[in-house]
Amino acid sequence: MRTPFARIRRRPSGRPPTDWPRPNALVDCGWGRILFAQTFEKVEHLVLEIRAENPEQRDIAMYVTDPHVLIASAPAELFLDPSHTFRLNFATYRTWDRRPSGFIVRRMVPDTDVDAVNRLYALHRMVPVRPEFFEEGGEARLLTHFVAEDEETGAVIGTVTGIDHSMAFEDPEKGSSLWALAVDPQTAHAGVGEALIRWLAEHYIARGAYSMDLSVLHDNAGAIALYAKLGFYRLPVFAVKRRNVINERLFVGHDPAKDMNPYARIIINEARRRNIGVDVIDAEGGLFQLSSGGRTVKCRESLSELTSAVALSSDDKAITSAVALSICDDKAMTRRIVEAAGVVVPDEVEASDREAVKAMLERHGSLVVKPARGEQGRGVAVDLDTLESVEKAIEIAATQSAEVLVESFHRGDDLRLIVIGFKLVAAAIRRPAEVVGNGRDTVRQLIERQSRRRAAATGGESKIPLDAETERCVAKAGYAMDDVPAEGIAFPVRKAANLHTGGTIHDVTDQVHPSLAAAAVRVARAIDIPVVGVDFIVKHPAEPDYVFIEANERPGLANHEPQPTAQRFIDLLFPLSMPAAMREPRRADAAAQH
């Protein structure tokens, strides 16, 4: 594998020639293409090739000497990659004085290794190699793939790819380059990355190459230190990439949403993707301001000035916004208004009328108690089947709101529908928090552990309260808080399917019956709120039967990924940020509705 250093010549000096044997050279690596910018005579040809990037791939225009000229030709589409380019001159390279310990470096075998390599890429948030790449030939000898394999387990713990420039475009300077270096962060073996770099370098030395280049993010201090140790030095050339979702974190700059909750962050990130200005006013409260083209909109998560009670001016819009918000905030008023619009609602009585409450309990068998004002499921009790439990729930709900509602309980799934711009955008079944016994832990311990997992998965937004309602639900399942359930036994510890009290959410957008979608839009129009979460109890999302529960003027859009809730929200606030091809159909739809 090694080549005597006497046979290695120094790279020729001077600038690269402009008349390349193979102009407009590029190499497909399976996760994207390397475009050798120095072989493109015209900038417009390079731009066209960058625009030809395939979906879910990452192309890199490498060896750009005048990035300002290239980016100026398409400033809305391109960005300067914040990476440094390094070169290892093989004339001064010194071989390793030790061998790998505990692992071996070998050629990659596509049939058996590609899944393992893609796993490593995923660990480092890198783009995976598309499955058909190696079936198509995988650029044959143009590319060299090595993997590091654990000698004991046979697991692939590292990978690297190289490009032979002489084969790619008959490089007169006989260069090569290193790409897609990834090492399993859990491996116990030291020196895996260094071994892969050296194996690739010595492979190209054996082929007669003069040097090997690589690109590394400017803030990857550990990698840069390793490259310096191996003798790499900086080159005054740059990489340019296309603005896309994959590259987003590289070109958006400082993240103003870093300290925001997930519901504000998803909106801010979408705004920044469209070059809409973001000003965080109060990170803890989720309050921020968006600005574009002279238009400025304040938002608190998905609650914007389009629906907020903040008086922007004395015009009718501000008055209408205040009224709409007050309607949504008052659950009793919301129920009356949507019922008048033809929406199916549950039976309801005043909590203060004990006889009416008793009669409705006898009629329906189970009731729901909730404060007329409030959010995040606080004070809500569901499936109350005794008068004593109803009265206790009324007392608790009264601590959240002066007015308390008592409604008939309807069995079924809790369906949240997101309506934006009076169109259904997303729908999800919400299920209440539950735990599964393991034969060792008490119910209390199971709840605490499940609560920690939910909090970790939602940025602290979802937790299971250890309160009277949780104790009631546990008791209804036949347990005390200090009991130890048998292994595999699952049971709910809350009845209300609210994410903030530990519930889970499951997307069913593609299953929603048209009647449910129409009813949700009818709710939004009745209370005149363009962004709203509508809650129904349904037998199944694909069936038309439902009962309205409530409307939420500040729905958590992040809970419905990958549905395009944030995209439609920004479309609503800043319609000119949409591509023209999308604006025309929206305008036609709006005209037809009015």
C-alpha atoms as one frame of an Amber mdcrd trajectory, in Angstrom:
protein
   0.000   0.000   0.000   2.897   2.366   0.656   4.911   4.090  -2.056   8.576
   5.088  -1.649   8.714   8.842  -1.105  11.412   9.177  -3.768   8.686   8.607
  -6.358   6.488  11.437  -5.096   6.899  14.783  -6.812   5.799  18.147  -5.474
   2.680  19.679  -6.892   3.409  22.050  -9.785   3.307  25.702  -8.836   1.162
  28.398 -10.415  -2.588  28.785 -10.986  -4.651  25.956 -12.486  -5.023  26.079
 -16.249  -8.319  27.400 -17.621  -8.427  24.888 -20.476  -9.144  21.654 -18.604
  -9.067  18.304 -20.444 -12.524  17.595 -18.964 -14.440  20.854 -18.463 -17.452
  21.220 -16.145 -16.312  18.206 -14.123 -18.397  16.706 -11.354 -18.513  13.482
  -9.362 -21.639  11.874  -7.909 -20.939  10.559  -4.396 -24.377   9.063  -3.723
 -25.291  11.717  -1.131 -24.661  14.581  -3.547 -22.226  15.760  -6.198 -18.857
  17.455  -5.976 -18.678  20.164  -8.650 -15.080  21.064  -9.436 -15.491  24.824
  -9.874 -12.017  25.337 -11.321 -13.041  23.323 -14.404 -16.040  25.572 -15.182
 -15.058  28.321 -17.586 -18.322  30.263 -17.162 -20.016  31.121 -13.872 -23.471
  30.689 -15.390 -22.674  27.074 -16.265 -21.698  26.379 -12.674 -24.875  28.041
 -11.385 -27.014  25.925 -13.699 -25.321  22.778 -12.422 -25.846  23.800  -8.790
 -29.524  24.392  -9.550 -29.726  20.830 -10.882 -29.177  19.480  -7.374 -31.506
  16.532  -6.748 -34.003  16.588  -3.856 -32.642  15.352  -0.517 -29.077  15.531
  -1.829 -26.254  17.931  -0.962 -24.108  19.223  -3.832 -20.880  21.110  -3.159
 -19.165  23.493  -5.573 -15.547  23.056  -4.517 -12.368  25.026  -5.304 -14.212
  28.317  -5.792 -11.568  31.070  -5.908 -13.988  33.993  -6.398 -17.039  33.102
  -4.278 -18.335  36.691  -4.316 -18.745  36.521  -8.088 -20.488  33.146  -8.002
 -22.874  34.055  -5.175 -23.672  37.445  -6.710 -25.036  35.636  -9.761 -27.716
  33.911  -7.639 -27.698  35.469  -4.136 -31.106  34.077  -3.132 -30.076  30.524
  -3.987 -26.403  30.195  -3.000 -24.331  30.700   0.134 -20.685  30.537   1.108
 -20.098  27.369   3.092 -18.532  28.240   6.497 -15.806  25.644   6.025 -12.038
  25.757   5.614 -10.206  23.886   2.875  -7.076  21.993   3.906  -4.409  20.210
   1.873  -1.981  17.425   2.720   1.149  17.577   0.557   2.275  13.985   0.005
   5.872  15.125  -0.519   6.086  15.985   3.172   3.726  13.287   4.475   5.126
  10.940   7.105   3.718   7.447   7.569   2.072   6.282  10.789   4.424   4.816
  13.377   1.734   2.488  14.750  -1.050   0.277  13.480  -4.768   0.252  14.375
  -5.604  -1.598  17.564  -8.902  -3.417  17.954 -10.116  -2.609  14.431  -9.093
  -2.996  10.832  -9.449  -0.713   7.821 -10.686  -2.346   4.628 -12.473  -1.590
   1.387 -16.179  -0.992   1.683 -18.393  -3.810   0.346 -21.543  -2.039  -0.915
 -23.812  -5.085  -0.698 -23.175  -5.541   3.005 -21.810  -2.230   4.294 -24.050
   0.497   2.859 -26.637   0.325   5.655 -23.922   0.508   8.302 -22.314   3.471
   6.538 -25.643   5.276   6.298 -26.148   4.669  10.019 -22.890   6.498  10.706
 -23.959   9.331   8.419 -27.260   9.610  10.301 -25.434   9.828  13.634 -23.595
  12.874  12.314 -26.646  14.417  10.583 -25.045  13.741   7.206 -26.982  12.960
   4.030 -27.237   9.186   3.441 -26.172   7.472   0.233 -29.268   6.816  -1.858
 -29.999   3.058  -2.035 -29.698   2.704  -5.796 -26.324   4.479  -6.031 -24.109
   1.413  -5.938 -26.512  -0.539  -8.127 -25.969   2.161 -10.753 -22.216   1.690
 -10.617 -21.294   4.157  -7.894 -18.717   6.017 -10.030 -16.570   2.857 -10.105
 -12.841   3.687  -9.676 -13.478   7.410  -9.422 -14.462   6.922  -5.796 -12.654
   4.974  -3.094 -14.561   3.872   0.009 -12.859   2.538   3.128 -14.497   1.417
   6.363 -13.128   0.691   9.830 -14.385  -2.591  11.269 -14.338  -3.671  14.896
 -12.246  -6.846  15.020 -14.322  -8.421  17.782 -17.880  -7.590  16.708 -17.473
  -6.986  12.975 -19.398  -3.714  13.314 -18.549  -0.841  10.980 -17.297   1.959
  13.242 -15.945   4.410  10.678 -16.016   5.311   7.016 -14.308   7.625   4.541
 -14.642   8.362   0.826 -12.025   9.710  -1.564 -12.033  11.121  -5.110  -9.184
  10.652  -7.579  -8.930  13.991  -9.400  -6.845  12.559 -12.221  -9.649  10.172
 -13.060 -12.361  12.780 -12.447 -11.068  15.457 -14.819  -7.536  14.511 -15.819
  -6.159  16.875 -13.191  -2.707  17.970 -14.363  -1.801  18.604 -10.722  -2.611
  14.997  -9.771  -4.732  15.834  -6.761  -7.230  13.883  -4.679  -9.747  14.767
  -2.007 -11.296  13.274   1.123 -15.055  13.327   1.775 -17.659  11.922   4.158
 -15.394  11.000   7.068 -17.586   9.637   9.883 -16.717   7.707  13.043 -19.149
   6.059  15.455 -19.162   8.339  18.541 -19.802   5.305  20.766 -16.747   3.340
  19.714 -14.235   2.567  22.417 -11.350   2.433  19.946  -8.976   5.366  19.628
  -7.500   6.651  16.376 -10.242   5.453  14.010 -10.492   8.790  12.195  -6.734
   9.132  11.857  -6.431   5.576  10.523  -9.049   6.224   7.842  -7.385   9.472
   6.760  -3.976   7.807   6.530  -5.329   4.765   4.690  -6.900   7.020   2.079
  -3.802   9.209   1.795  -1.508   6.228   1.315  -3.925   4.720  -1.193  -3.624
   7.856  -3.334   0.142   7.994  -2.831   0.247   4.501  -4.315  -1.756   5.801
  -7.278   0.771   8.553  -7.891  -1.187  11.504  -6.525   0.648  14.571  -5.215
  -1.804  15.729  -2.542  -5.138  15.239  -0.795  -7.613  18.006   0.117 -10.592
  18.157   2.454 -13.203  20.608   3.673 -14.122  21.007   7.349 -16.461  23.342
   9.233 -14.549  26.281  10.664 -15.626  25.562  14.253 -14.771  21.847  14.274
 -11.752  22.403  16.497 -11.095  18.730  17.189 -10.949  17.751  13.525  -8.839
  20.778  12.599  -6.349  19.883  15.338  -6.082  16.352  13.946  -5.522  17.636
  10.416  -2.800  20.009  11.628  -1.116  17.116  13.423  -1.098  15.140  10.164
   0.448  18.039   8.233  -2.585  19.594   6.497  -2.461  23.330   5.790  -5.069
  25.913   4.762  -5.854  26.697   1.112  -7.328  30.015  -0.115 -10.227  28.328
  -1.926 -13.854  28.039  -0.893 -16.969  25.898  -1.152 -20.369  27.197  -2.251
 -23.643  25.372  -1.680 -27.298  25.779  -2.532 -29.741  27.045   0.057 -31.935
  24.118   1.023 -33.369  22.518   4.137 -30.362  20.205   4.501 -27.931  23.130
   4.521 -30.139  25.472   6.537 -28.101  25.518   9.739 -25.036  26.568   7.726
 -26.494  29.738   6.207 -29.085  31.057   8.670 -26.455  32.367  11.085 -27.114
  32.858  14.807 -30.263  31.048  15.876 -32.587  33.535  17.595 -34.948  30.681
  18.433 -32.375  28.741  20.433 -33.925  29.649  23.788 -37.549  29.533  22.611
 -39.994  26.688  23.166 -40.668  24.268  20.270 -43.916  26.043  19.315 -42.204
  29.379  18.723 -39.055  27.820  17.300 -40.777  26.023  14.418 -42.324  29.307
  13.226 -39.108  31.297  13.581 -37.151  28.686  11.653 -39.650  28.758   8.791
 -39.546  32.566   8.722 -35.754  32.570   8.536 -35.851  30.077   5.676 -37.732
  32.748   3.731 -35.393  35.574   4.741 -38.024  37.131   6.995 -36.477  39.130
   9.828 -36.889  37.827  13.381 -36.648  39.813  16.600 -37.094  37.844  19.836
 -38.902  40.057  22.350 -39.362  37.603  25.220 -37.923  34.116  24.789 -39.479
  32.741  27.967 -42.940  33.908  26.945 -42.564  32.805  23.314 -43.011  36.388
  22.060 -41.281  37.486  18.863 -41.663  39.848  15.930 -41.435  39.049  12.205
 -40.610  41.683   9.583 -40.509  41.627   5.788 -41.140  44.163   3.037 -42.350
  46.872   5.391 -44.787  44.524   7.165 -44.249  43.723  10.852 -46.226  41.151
  12.843 -45.895  40.280  16.524 -46.512  36.657  17.505 -46.706  34.620  20.639
 -46.106  31.157  19.227 -48.982  30.622  16.749 -51.003  33.506  18.185 -50.400
  36.520  15.963 -51.780  40.009  15.728 -54.302  38.614  13.278 -56.034  36.975
  16.232 -54.563  38.729  19.266 -56.316  41.221  21.482 -53.425  43.673  21.219
 -54.845  46.893  19.813 -52.584  47.805  16.927 -54.800  50.713  16.012 -58.336
  51.949  16.554 -59.624  50.404  13.322 -62.157  47.615  12.979 -59.426  44.983
  12.587 -58.168  45.507  16.125 -61.709  45.440  17.529 -62.536  42.265  15.587
 -59.320  40.614  16.794 -60.108  41.422  20.410 -63.622  40.013  20.100 -62.403
  36.853  18.337 -59.834  36.194  21.037 -62.348  36.746  23.838 -64.721  34.276
  22.189 -62.064  31.589  21.990 -60.952  32.264  25.560 -64.474  31.751  26.901
 -65.338  28.077  26.380 -69.004  28.607  27.196 -69.337  31.389  24.623 -67.383
  29.344  22.062 -69.791  26.448  22.529 -72.864  28.653  22.030 -71.464  30.321
  18.897 -70.342  27.136  17.162 -73.625  25.410  18.073 -75.481  28.255  16.339
 -73.278  27.615  13.292 -74.480  24.002  13.087 -71.607  22.307  14.880 -72.463
  19.284  17.054 -71.744  20.043  20.729 -72.109  18.057  23.992 -74.898  18.664
  26.497 -74.059  21.243  29.146 -75.397  22.448  32.486 -74.267  25.052  34.991
 -71.910  23.663  37.608 -73.762  25.586  40.325 -77.039  23.731  39.584 -76.504
  20.529  41.579 -79.814  18.967  40.561 -79.135  19.601  36.870 -75.669  18.090
  37.246 -77.130  15.052  38.988 -79.796  14.613  36.296 -77.234  14.843  33.467
 -74.981  12.307  35.207 -77.947   9.881  35.426 -78.737  10.512  31.748 -75.216
  10.121  30.339 -73.442   7.986  32.950 -70.267  10.060  32.874 -69.393  13.753
  32.737 -66.603  16.220  31.970 -65.720  19.161  34.213 -63.524  22.013  33.002
 -62.917  25.685  33.788 -64.613  28.056  31.342 -61.293  29.868  30.952 -57.838
  28.300  30.935 -55.415  26.299  28.844 -52.981  23.352  28.811 -55.539  21.051
  30.452 -55.343  22.691  33.873 -58.429  21.922  35.979 -59.941  19.548  33.404
 -61.412  16.225  34.651 -62.805  13.635  32.242 -65.000  10.523  32.581 -66.432
  11.312  36.021 -69.033   8.650  36.843 -69.991   9.535  40.427 -71.593  12.674
  41.822 -68.864  12.860  44.462 -66.088  12.888  41.829 -67.970  15.510  39.804
 -68.362  17.818  42.802 -64.695  17.438  43.740 -63.660  18.197  40.152 -65.853
  21.320  40.183 -63.993  22.560  43.276 -60.628  22.041  41.569 -61.761  23.658
  38.314 -63.029  26.669  40.257 -59.449  27.420  41.277 -58.672  28.036  37.585
 -61.779  29.987  36.585 -64.770  31.612  38.280 -67.083  29.876  35.828 -66.980
  26.059  35.560 -68.554  23.965  32.807 -70.101  20.514  33.210 -70.639  18.601
  29.966 -71.702  15.153  28.861 -68.812  12.739  28.373 -68.494  11.060  24.984
 -66.239   8.070  24.473 -63.909   8.062  21.513 -60.659   9.495  20.270 -59.569
  13.074  20.920 -58.964  14.612  17.484 -57.086  17.923  17.132 -57.552  19.652
  13.761 -55.355  22.606  12.782 -57.130  25.168  10.633 -55.034  27.955   9.098
 -56.508  30.498   6.725 -59.821  28.585   7.041 -58.298  25.444   5.556 -57.478
  22.169   7.277 -53.693  21.796   7.427 -53.126  18.963   9.922 -54.992  16.526
  12.121 -53.864  14.246  14.903 -55.309  11.860  17.448 -54.238  12.795  20.952
 -54.003  10.037  23.526 -53.802  10.481  27.289 -50.689   9.636  29.255 -50.260
   6.001  30.178 -47.623   3.854  31.813 -46.559   0.232  31.398 -45.688  -1.915
  34.401 -42.327  -3.662  34.657 -42.911  -5.720  37.793 -40.397  -3.655  39.782
 -41.409  -0.009  39.988 -44.390   1.549  41.716 -47.013   3.466  39.775 -45.535
   6.699  41.100 -42.061   5.753  39.834 -43.441   4.707  36.456 -45.209   8.055
  36.119 -42.095   9.995  37.105 -39.973   8.144  34.546 -42.539   8.502  31.785
 -42.873  12.196  32.627 -39.114  12.674  32.308 -39.128  10.949  28.912 -42.001
  13.108  27.673 -40.268  16.260  28.912 -37.034  15.292  27.167 -38.871  14.573
  23.915 -40.787  17.864  23.930 -38.298  20.357  25.305 -39.998  20.349  28.696
 -43.478  21.052  27.315 -45.057  17.704  28.248 -45.100  16.400  31.818 -47.463
  14.210  33.837 -48.626  16.065  36.971 -48.688  14.110  40.215 -51.970  15.660
  41.323 -55.431  14.616  42.450 -56.630  14.001  38.889 -53.739  11.622  38.226
 -54.449   9.789  41.494 -58.139   9.507  40.511 -57.278   8.040  37.099 -54.815
   5.588  38.656 -57.441   4.510  41.176 -59.984   4.046  38.373 -57.490   1.703
  36.684 -57.433  -0.357  39.903 -54.146   0.792  41.436 -52.770   2.929  44.244
 -49.784   5.181  43.611 -47.450   2.870  45.562 -48.636  -0.368  43.944 -46.260
  -2.292  41.645 -48.062  -3.246  38.402 -47.144  -6.528  36.745 -44.804  -6.492
  33.770 -46.470  -5.523  30.504 -49.650  -4.122  32.074 -50.513  -0.752  30.459
 -53.090   1.699  31.802 -53.874   5.433  31.526 -52.864   7.797  34.315 -54.751
  10.775  32.873 -58.105  10.887  31.098 -57.711  14.154  29.200 -55.576  13.705
  26.080 -53.570  16.882  26.551 -49.935  17.074  25.481 -49.033  19.353  28.392
 -50.159  16.679  30.866 -48.112  13.903  29.273 -50.328  12.924  26.348 -49.046
  11.738  22.994 -50.006  12.794  19.478 -50.375  10.677  16.317 -50.803  12.171
  12.841 -53.989  11.203  10.951 -54.157  14.069   8.435 -54.538  11.709   5.484
 -57.414   9.847   7.155 -59.715  12.730   8.115 -63.278  12.439   6.829 -64.378
  15.457   4.720 -67.254  16.089   7.136 -64.814  16.529  10.021 -62.657  18.908
   7.991 -65.731  20.927   7.005 -66.923  21.096  10.614 -63.507  22.310  11.797
 -63.497  25.087   9.181 -67.052  25.977  10.245 -65.805  26.397  13.827 -62.940
  28.653  12.680 -65.306  30.837  10.627 -67.908  31.003  13.398 -65.415  32.405
  15.900 -63.551  34.244  13.091 -60.039  33.086  13.952 -57.713  32.267  11.023
 -55.332  30.070  13.075 -57.040  27.702  15.479 -56.857  24.210  16.900 -60.280
  22.560  16.919 -60.866  19.598  19.245 -63.452  16.911  18.452 -64.253  13.568
  20.041 -64.619  11.063  17.205 -65.259   7.350  16.836 -62.605   7.239  14.138
 -60.993  10.050  12.104 -62.200   8.431   8.869 -65.851   8.506  10.017 -68.116
  11.589   9.944 -69.449  11.444  13.527 -68.029  13.929  16.040 -68.731  16.082
  19.078 -67.082  19.498  19.487 -64.989  19.929  22.634 -63.224  23.277  22.365
 -61.150  25.614  20.203 -57.594  26.721  20.993 -56.461  30.097  19.676 -52.768
  29.214  20.186 -52.326  25.640  18.900 -48.894  24.048  19.079 -47.856  23.801
  15.434 -44.688  21.866  16.270 -46.809  18.953  17.495 -47.939  18.246  13.935
 -44.653  17.819  12.098 -44.074  16.809   9.341 -47.340  18.428   8.252 -46.630
  21.958   6.901 -48.253  23.899   9.738 -45.454  26.463  10.119 -45.271  26.940
   6.337 -49.009  27.688   6.089 -48.787  30.000   9.112 -46.054  32.085   7.455
 -48.011  31.978   4.178 -50.890  33.584   6.058 -48.783  36.305   7.665 -46.535
  37.016   4.669 -48.259  35.831   1.471 -45.634  37.520  -0.710 -43.005  35.165
   0.744 -44.677  32.296  -1.109 -43.479  31.411  -4.607 -45.590  33.111  -7.274
 -46.770  29.716  -8.528 -48.372  29.088  -5.120 -49.817  32.581  -4.650 -52.068
  32.489  -7.715 -54.011  29.329  -6.741 -54.392  30.675  -3.185 -55.742  33.955
  -4.522 -58.211  32.096  -6.744 -59.367  29.921  -3.827 -59.893  32.968  -1.620
 -61.914  34.704  -4.331 -64.094  31.617  -4.797 -64.803  31.393  -1.055 -65.976
  34.979  -0.905
